[in-house]
Amino acid sequence: MIDTGTIYVQAGNGGDGFLSFRREKYVARGGPDGGDGGRGGSVYLVATTSENTLRRFQMKRRFRAGHGVAGTKSNKHGRSGEDVRIPVPVGTVATCLDAVGAEGDRVDLVEDGQEVLVAQGGSGGRGNARFVTPVNQEPLLREAGEAGEACRVRLEVKLIADVGVIGMPNAGKSSFVGRVTAASPRVAVYPFTTLEPQLGVVENRGKPVVLAEIPGLIEGAHLGVGLGHDFLRHAERTRLFLHLIDGGGQDPLSDFRQVNEELAMYDAALAGRPQVVAVNKADTEETQEQLAEVIAALRGLGVAPMVMSAATGEGVQQVLDRVLQALAEAPQAEVPAQERPRPPSRRRPSRSGTVEIDEEGDFIVRWPAAERLVTLANVDDHRVVGQLLREFRRLGVTAALEAAGIEHGDVVLIGNWAFPWGEALQPA
């Protein structure tokens, strides 16, 4: 089972706004008619029950949404880019990673059809028709499309099951799951035969119960020994545990304690999860010789063990009945608040920014809205410069520069435009 992976997602850029004026001979005062650019496509993760592993991401790890189309004349807006929806198994935890690998937003997809936005497409740039004001009837500005978001997303699948079957290696977990469900886990006489979690469904007394075999709970599993982390995370989504003990082992009581200690050290919440305890391999001579002693020792710990044999089927039905009863009493598993799925809402483009002063004393304006205006502006035209400066004042850039202590002759850098600050450039 491939239950971890990392993908790269790239949302589409918004289309550029258009600069145009109506020039028809018989249309009086035609005015500006440049249309807006279309928004870029976004990337979503969609939970589905039709997927149960992340195998598909071994072959394809990069996903790109479509770019928005630029606007055109006659106030025609550009087409929006195509969104991309990536199906992932129900129970997938997605964590966004920044450029240096630090974790950002973390979301948990726990319902079939749940959708979450992981990379938002850029908004389309405004055409010059959108800049008309009572004092500016001939706008010469247009916006560049906003760049789409890009990030790496780490995916982890945590199986969602009613019952987690736990125990030491070779305790008979695979034999039990193979007997009561249609799953076909690997069974052998040596330990560590199961190299990945196994999921199966058993119908008991007319009620379906989902079982997840969780292998690898050896000493140090909470630290990753024996791929412990790869298996233990699947225990987080189970409502209760069926704890199988090898009745013929060298020290069954020590095995029982060790498994519980590993659960508690990995996640303290797992220590308090309900357990049904069953001593397995009742058909072997080794178990029969020490069964009474093992049962007495477990009862001394406040545990009421059952006895069964996954190999012969002895006591298996009684164990399933106890599991069904315990499930009816167990609380429903809750998703932590910080992992609850968020609606796929789009954020609004930022209209604010900051002003920084570099080592040379130049004022660097990091203001997305202002930078998008400068990108496509003809700064060699004094009319365009005047309109830019009016927009800078409206956006708050001018006030921020003044608050930073800018003086006559200081160099200002906005996007790809550098100019000296002075009275000739300041808006009236």
NORKAUR-V5199 format. One line per field, one symbol per residue. psi: psi as a letter, one per 40 degrees, with the letter a starting at -180 (. if undefined). Layout:
psi = ???
This chain:
psi = hheiihihihiiiiiiiihiiheidehhfdiifhiiiiiiiihihhhieeieifddeddhehhhiiiiiiiaiffhiiiiihihhhhiihehhhhhhadeeihbihihheihehhhhdhhiiiiiiiedeehidegegheiiiiiiiiiiiihhhhhhhhidhhhiiiifeedddddddeieigihhieiifdheiihhihhhhfehhhhihhgiegihedeeehffddddddeedeidiihhhhhdeidgdddddddddddddddhddddeiiihhhhifeeidddddeddddddddddeehgiihihddeehedddddddddddddeiiihihideeiiiifihiiiheiaihihadeeihhhggddddddddeigeehdddddddddddddeedddddddefiiheihhhhbehhihhiddehi.
